Amino acid sequence: MDTDQLKTLQEEYNFVMPNLVFDTVGRVGVNQFGDEIVLSVDDVNWMVLNLRTFREVYELFSHISVSKGSILCSGMGLLLRESWLVNLGFNVTVVESNLDVINYHKKHNSEICQKMTIINDDIHNISGKYDTLLLDHYEHESQDEILYDVKLITQNIECDVLWFWPLERFVESYHYRNSGGWEFYQFLRRKIPNLPNITKETLFGFVEKFYINQKSYFLPNKNE
């Protein structure tokens, strides 16, 4: 584990590392392979945390930055985002469709779980009003599929602000191909008006955090 990376996240951004015990609960297992902690379902990897770069935590920097008020999250995963938000004092509700994931975290992160509302359901079945909507249940869907799904979800869930993973990847890809990442984001805001009205500098800062310690065409001088 790179303790310097973790210390930076803890001291500069108030991140709290959840308790990731190597254990199997039902169909869900959490184990370590090399530098990565892996969450699997039926022996298929769902999510990883790289203990050398902590890149999966940095990918959530935008989610934390845009959050305000009451927050609805989709997907518990390794509880990285929810642990962070709870530590910052937010009112958090998380929707997770896999009961074994929920039970794993209730077993090993009971204190964090007690500080938020957990709903065992599909995010598409949820309705209501929240200040912030954070979506992170996507895996291998295409960009068009994800954008369609985000719009679909916001038909049932009213929110002031939303963010979804991996929006920064879409911006970075478009910027590389067309040198228009900012213009692409403005186009998305016209299609999905709940996306926050942020500055170009803030957006590119999110992309930089998303790709920290990773290869990115968006930031060639910092990733070569």
Secondary structure as GFF3:
##gff-version 3
##sequence-region A 1 224
A	DSSP	alpha_helix	3	13	.	.	.	ID=ss1
A	DSSP	beta_strand	23	25	.	.	.	ID=ss2
A	DSSP	beta_strand	28	33	.	.	.	ID=ss3
A	DSSP	beta_strand	36	41	.	.	.	ID=ss4
A	DSSP	beta_strand	44	50	.	.	.	ID=ss5
A	DSSP	alpha_helix	55	58	.	.	.	ID=ss6
A	DSSP	alpha_helix	61	66	.	.	.	ID=ss7
A	DSSP	beta_strand	70	74	.	.	.	ID=ss8
A	DSSP	alpha_helix	80	87	.	.	.	ID=ss9
A	DSSP	beta_strand	91	96	.	.	.	ID=ss10
A	DSSP	alpha_helix	99	108	.	.	.	ID=ss11
A	DSSP	alpha_helix	110	114	.	.	.	ID=ss12
A	DSSP	beta_strand	117	120	.	.	.	ID=ss13
A	DSSP	three_ten_helix	123	125	.	.	.	ID=ss14
A	DSSP	beta_strand	128	135	.	.	.	ID=ss15
A	DSSP	alpha_helix	143	153	.	.	.	ID=ss16
A	DSSP	beta_strand	157	164	.	.	.	ID=ss17
A	DSSP	alpha_helix	167	178	.	.	.	ID=ss18
A	DSSP	alpha_helix	181	191	.	.	.	ID=ss19
A	DSSP	alpha_helix	200	210	.	.	.	ID=ss20
A	DSSP	alpha_helix	220	223	.	.	.	ID=ss21
###
